[in-house]
């Protein structure tokens, strides 16, 4: 199958070429993101492989379908960037990678917690300049603290397992309680109670109309003063302007995010020779108690291997049978 890959980086090519030895698809990589302007590049390709920040709205889908594309393979778990209704009308089959290495995102989430708490990022910079003072680096024991986990699927469960090892009290909020979490001693509570009682709030829910701006001015007001907020789910779960207000007032004591609601123009790119035109992102980066990572939570050898293998197997299944267990549509 001829596959047009968008938003490709050298590491994408490396892992997909290795995995393709078992499939023999024809992979053609394009560095630009998929958008209305670049969608014509996929003309004549039976399949398109897209990533989290690729644009798959109605207009792009129509161009792809008119150009002969039948399959869209998402090399990620989320599909909130796809107009599913229009895709269905165009009879496009969409497949995804529902799970790759949940450990990668879970471990990154806890890494953000530890770094923010013990000010490791600030200590690193200080020591390199010969400053060994401990002033301003005071943290707290995670042991005995209450951590609220919003979204207790596989990643949320793994975060809970790690934090249970630290001796944290675990609160959970999810429409479907996870027995694996309750077995750890997690108590499922209403969201308001979780926010009121948690020293740390970690977000692991998908982006849906219900979770869009789940963290907003009202819900931030419900949180404990000085709360630590972690988001490795989707940027749109947090109203960033409200979070900045919370940081300025001290209501949010620290913020660690691996995702940002307007990340598509910045994340995965080197813009070090430019200025950040996004005033909200630029303001966020001025806080010493904020850590922003560029959507790297998934970025481990194990995860990239699993993503490549699953994506290519999805395409092989579609080529051979017209069906795939990982179909979104």
N, C-alpha and C positions, 0 to 999 in steps of 0.2 A: 504494500500500500504506500502511495506517495503521501508524505505528511509534511505540512508546512508548520514549522515551529516558530513561534513569536516570543519576544522578550528573552532571547537566549543569551547566556553568558558562557564564558569558557568552561565553567564547571558543569553547566547543563550538557554541553557537547561531550565532555569527557564521560560522564556517567551514562548518558543515553547511548553513546557509541559502544560502550562496554556491554550494556544490556541488550543492544540490538543484535549482537552476535547470535542470539538464540531466536531471532525473529526475522531478520533480513528485510525490514521495511526500508523504504527509501526516505531518508530524513534530510530535509533541507531547512537550514537554520537562518532565521532573520533576527537581527539584533533589535530592531525597533519594536515597540509595543504594538499590539493589534488595535487599530482604530479605524475610523472612517477613511482617513488619509492613507493607511497602509494596507487596508483589506484587499485591494486589488492584487497584492503580491500573492495571494492564495488562489488566484484563478488557475483552474486545472488540477488542483490538489484535492484528492478524495477526502482527506482529513486535515484538520487544523488542530495543533496542540497549543493551548493557551495557559497563561499563568494568572496569578491573583489580580494583577492590575491591568490586564488586557480588557479592552472594551468589547463587550458582546451584547450591545443593545440591538434594538430592532433594525436600525439602519445597517449596521455591520453584518448582522445575520442575513439580511436580504442580499447584500453583496456577495457573501460567501456562498449562499445557496445558488444564486444566479451564476456563480463561477464554477459550479460543479461539486462543491463541498457537500458531503453527506454526513460526516462525523466530526464532532468536536470533542477532543480529549483534553479535559482539564487536568493539569498535573498538580493538583491541589485538592483539598477537601471541600472548601467552600465554593458556592456557585451563586452568590448574591450579585455578581457582576454580569449575570446572564439573564436576558429577557426570555424566561421559560415559555411564556405564552406564545410569543412570536416564533420561537424555535419549534414549538409543537405544530404551529400552523404551517411552517415550512418543512415539516417532517425531517428535521435534523435530529440525529441521535446524539445525545450528550452523555459522556461517561466521565468519571472522576476518580480520584484516589481517596477513598473514604478514610483510610488510615495508613500511615507510613511508619513513623517512629514517634509515638506519643511521648516517649521518654525525652526526646529532644526538646520539645516545647515545655514539658513539665520541669525539666532540669533547668532550662533557661529562666523560667518563671521564678524558681527558688533562688537562682543566681542573682537575679535582680533584687530580690528581697534582702539577701545577705549583703550585697554591695551597697545598697542604700542604707541599710541599718548600721553597718560598721564603717560607712564612708570610705570604702576601699578605693573608689575612684579618686577621691580627694587626697587620700594618703599617698597613693601612687604618684600623683603629680608633685606633691610636697617633697617627698623623699628624693625624687630625681633632681630637685633644686637644692638639696642639702638641708631641707627643713624637716627636722625630726620631732617637732612639737606635736603634742597630742591635743592641744586646744581645739575645740570644735569637732572632734572626731568621736565623741561619746555616743555609744549605741545602747542597745538593751538586749537582754536575753530573750531569744525566741521561746525558749522553754517556759511553759506556763501561760504564754500569750494566746489570745483568741484569734483564730484566722477564719474569716468567712470566705467560702469558695462558692462563687456564682457560676453554675454550670458544672455538673458533676458527671460528665461523660468520662471517657477513658483518660483524657488529659487531666481533668479535674480530679479524678480518682488517684492518679499517680502523684499529683501535687499533694493530695491529702496523705498519701502513704509516706512521702518524704517528710512532711511536717509532723506526722504522728511520731516519726522517729526522733524528732526534736523535742517531743513532749508538749506539743501545742494542743489546745482545745479547739476542736473543729466544728464549725457551723456550716451548713449547706443550704443552698436554695436551688431548686430545680423542679420542673413540672413532673419529672419521673425520678423519684429517689433511687439511688444506686445501692444495691445490697452490699457491694464491695466497700462502699463508704460507710454505711451503717455498721458494718463489721469492724471498722476501725474505731468506732465510737463517735462518728459524726452525728450531730443532731440536726435534723432538717427543721428549719424555722421559716416564717414569713420573711420576705426581703427586708422589711422595715426593722425587724428585730435583729437580723444579721448585721445590718449597717450600724445599728445603735450599739451593739456589743463587741464588734470586731476591732482589734488593734490593727489587723492587716486584712484588706479585702482584695481578693485575687479573682479576676474575671476570665472565665473559660467557656462562655456561651457563644453560639453562632449569632451572626447578624441577621435579624429578622425585623419585620415591622414592629414587633413587640419589644425587641431588645434595643432598637435604635435609640440612642441617647438614654439608655437605662440609667447611666450616671449623669445626672443633670443638676441644676441648681437646687431642686427640691430634695433629691436623694442625697446630695452632698451635705445638705443641712442636717440630715438624719444621722450622719456619721459621727463617730467619736472625734473630739478635737485631737489633731495631730495624727490622724489615721494614715497608714501607708496604703497606697492604691497601686495595684499591679494590673496591667492589661496586656495579655499575649493572645487575645482572641481576634477581634476585628476593631479597627479604629473607630467606626461609627457607633460603638457601644458607649463611648464617652463623648459628651459635649465638651470639647477641649476648652472653649472659652469659659465655661462654668468651672472647669478644673483649674484654670489659671486664677480665677477669682478665689477659689478655695485655697490655692497655694499662697496667694497674697495675704489672705486673712489668717493663715495658719491652721485653718480647718483641716486641710490636707497637709500632713507633715512631710510626706515624700511621695513621689510619683515615679513609677517605672513602667515604661511602655515600649513594646516592640512593634506596635502598629499605630497608625495615625489616620484620622478620617480623610485627610487630603494627601495621602502619602504617594499617590501614583506619579506625581511630577518629580519626586525626590528619591524615594527609596529604591535601592538596587543600582543607583547611578552615582558616579563621582562628580560632584559639583563643587569641589574644593576650590576651584579657580573662579567661582561665581559667587554671587550673593544670594541669600535666601529671600525670595520675594514674598513668600507666605509670612505675613506679619504674625500670625498666631503661632506657627512653628518657631519662628525666630524668637519670639518672646518666651516660649516654653524652654528654649535652650539656654536662656540666661539664668535660670534658677540653679543654684548649687545642689539643691535637694531633688533634682529631676535627672533621671537617666533615660535617654531615648536610644534604642538600638534599631537598626534599619531592617526590621522584619527578618531577623536572623534566627529566630527561635527554632525553626525547622532545620537549620543549616548544620547537619552532621553527616558524616560519611554514611552511616546506617540509613538515615532518612532519605538522602539523595539516591542511594542504591534502591531502596524500596519504591520511591516515586518513579524512577525510570523503569524498573521491572514491571510494576503494576500498570503504568500508562501504556507500555508497549504490549503487555498481555491483553489489556482492554481492546486495543486496536486489532490484535490478532484474533481475538474472539469475535469481534464485529466482522472482520474479513471472512472468517470461516463459517460462522453461523448466523450472522446478522443480529446476534443478541450478546449481552454482556451483563454479568451479575452486578456491575458497578454503574449501571445506567441511572442517570438522573431523569432522562426522557428516552 
